[in-house]
Each structure stands twice: as C-alpha cells, then as structure tokens.
Amino acid sequence: MEKMWAGRTAGITDSAADDFNSSIRFDSRMYRQDITGSIAHARMLGSCGIISREDSCGIIIGLEKILDDLDSGRVAIDPSCEDIHMFVEQLLTERLGDLGKKLHTARSRNDQVALDTRLYFREEADGVVAMLKELALSLTERAEEQKTSVMPGYTHLQRAQPITMGHHLMAYVMMLLRDIDRIRDARKRLNQSPIGCCALAGTTYPTDRRLEAELLGFDGVIQNSMDGVSDRDFLVELLSAFSILMMHLSRLAEELILWSSWEFKFIELSDAYTTGSSIMPQKKNPDMAELVRGKTGRVYGDLMALLTVLKGLPLAYNKDMQEDKESAFDALDTVKSCLTVFTGMIKTLSFNTGNMLAAAKKGFINATDLADYLVKKGMPFRTAYKLCGQLVSSCIETGRVLEEVTLEEYRSLSPLFDSDLYEAIDLGVCVGKRISEGGTSFESVGAQIELARDALSMI
Ligand code: ARG
C-alpha cells in the first residue's frame, strides 16, 4: 500500500525495511493517548478557524467512534501500519474521506509522538505512585505490628546492635517515600505540552498551543519547538526514578531471601509467593523475591539503553528516538509487576519473633550498651570500649554471653560495675533507650510511623 507520507518518494519500501521501520508492535498501546491528542488538536483547529467548526466536529465524532471501536474490540489495530499515529489517521480517512485528511494540519508526527508519550507516561506515573503508596502503607502496617519485636541490627552483615523489625521495615518506607517524591517531581516537568511544536520549527498557522495544552490537562507549553520534539528527559527521569526504586526493592528482596533461609528463619513467606523444587521435596524457594532482585538489572539496562540512544543525537527529531519506547515500556511493565508481587508478599509473610529474639541474644549486640554504662559512670569511652572488647573476647572463649558473667567478675574488671548493669544490657532496655530522633526505640519508631502515614495520606 502507498504510504501516507508518499511525496518526494513513491512511498514504496522493501518489506524487510518496512518491518524494520515500523513501531506499531509496541506503540499501539498508546492508541488512547493518540486519539485523545487528536481530538484536542481538531478542537483547537476549529476554534482557531484553521478548519471550519463543522469539519472540526466531524473529525472529533469520527475520532470518538474510532476510540470506541478500539476499546470495545470491534476494530483491531492493523499491524501492517507503520505506527499508531498513521493507523488512526488512515482509519479516519478511510471513514471520512477528505475530511480525515484535514486532521494533520499544523501538526507533525514529531510533536504527536512526543505528546502521546507524555500523556501515556503521565497516567502511568500516577499509577506507579498509587502502587507505591499501597506498598508503603502495607509495610508501615507490618512495621507497626512489629514495633516491639527485637532482632539483631547488622553492619557488614555481622550482628551489631539490637533493633526492632518495625524499625528495620520503616527504613524501607522512608526510601519508598522518596521514590514517590522523585516520580511526582519528574511528573511536573513531564506535564508540559509539546503539541504545536510541529516538525521542529513551529507553524505558520494561527494555532493556540495553550488551548490545546489546557484541553489535555498540561500545566503549560514547552517554550522552544526544537526542544519540544527532541526532549526525552522526562523518560530518562522516570526511568532513573524507577531504577532507584528497583534498587530499593532489590535490597529488601535480598533481606527477605536471607531472612527466609534456614540460617535465619526470621520470616516465613506465604506459600503463594514461593515455589518448590522439581527434585528436592523439602524446598520452599523465594522465587518472587529473587525475581524482583533480578529484574532490577533489567530496569537499569532499560535506563542505559535510553541514555545511550539519546547520547550525541543532533537536534531535532531523529528516527533513533523511536527506540525510546521499548525500553521505557519494559521498565514500566517490570516495575508494575514487581510492585504487585512485592506488596502481596509483604502483606502475607509471617514473622518468627522468637527466632529474631534468639538471634539478638547471641552475638554480643549489647556490648555498646555495656560500654555506655561505664561511660555514664565516669569512664572515658575509649577505655570502656577496650574493656568491653576484652570481656567479649573472654566470653567467646568460655562460651558465655554478657548476661552470664557474674557481678564479681565484672567488678574485678572495674569497680564502676554494679548490679544495675544487667538492666542496662537487657535487650528490651537497649532498644527502648534509643530515643534519639529516628532511633530504634518504640516511641521513635512510632513517630516514624505517624510521619509516614501523614505523608502518604496526602498522596
Ligand atoms: N514512530 C515514530 C516514533 O516513535 C513516530 C514519529 C515519526 N516521525 C518521523 N518523522 N518519521 O518516533
């Protein structure tokens, strides 16, 4: 079939070249945005007198009918079309004849594709924020429930100081709040209208870009037409935010994998989010968490692909830019599927508080508190630190924990020790006393929970 852009050339291409050039396989998912954009364009053309009001109405009705036919499945997208923009215009022209041919006045596919992509990702960004909100709320709920569950906190993956599971989970909620912020911030810059930039230089027609932007819910219009058709920063920003979000999910995924191992057994994942082994009957594998960890690499790859496509591209539109969509769609789909599974996994896992506490009791995680005890009685910190270190080392040799050392032994090391030392190194007390802002005490974690809920209620 002759191409709609047959002009200087006959519009007849090699069939392999046709396939190679075509983007309809992946851009057809933007059909709704394409038609919505075209409806606004037709309205603007009519209201500015570029086409008659009658023509404008006819085109709008035709477009609405196409949208309805596609939504209901009465009409299927023709995969032999070059892209979704050509498909819609072609169908409109088939149905309306010459009237359909007026739609593309004062417009180019260059500003059209920039518009569709912005509209599509604006809606999707809002969807991802809603999913993130649900995950953050679920995690906050689990954190509240685990506010008093003592477990070892780790540095270097070595037991370090006692914390609560509530505190640990709230750390992730804080990360997710920033992820939400980043996406919403990127959305602000995304929400500027490129339509009316036309091919690259603007147009001689008396268009009203502001009207079109307003009809489509944009906050403003892009102020340089070459920038408008060349800019894909909004995708780079979104994919960067997605990458950071995936990095966060991968860290929690890794912890869930560790915590569900026999070596930890701090948690039990619900059967619904695990798999068995085809050979080892005893296995319960955390596949979903592993996949989230693995898919993080894929989203990073999408970001890198996009940045690399854009690197060194001269202004304005270049066909290379068609390569932006597959990476961006893949990153989006991956993030959404990860969030769905992750939230389900968080909501349904159970905590083995007994195992967490048992682990906290080993590993001398109250040694800092013992040193602090001496400091509060007047010993310089470095001296106390050294004394406690030696004590830990002798405990390891005799197979004891700090609570099992007798008061006499303590006093032989320093007269500052008294019977109240046992209370000072009690794990519950160690946690409870860390009341500094953002600390692990029950009150501090409670304040974090309140803060997160307040922030989330405003989204
Ligand atoms: N399918 C193209 C894309 O995704 C649409 C824009 C085509 N513009 C052009 N001048 N060939 O980028």
Boltz pocket constraint, residues with backbone or C-beta under 6 A from the ligand:
constraints:
  - pocket:
      binder: B
      contacts: [[A, 21], [A, 23], [A, 27], [A, 82], [A, 83], [A, 109], [A, 110], [A, 113], [A, 317], [A, 318], [A, 319], [A, 321], [A, 322], [A, 323]]
      max_distance: 6.0
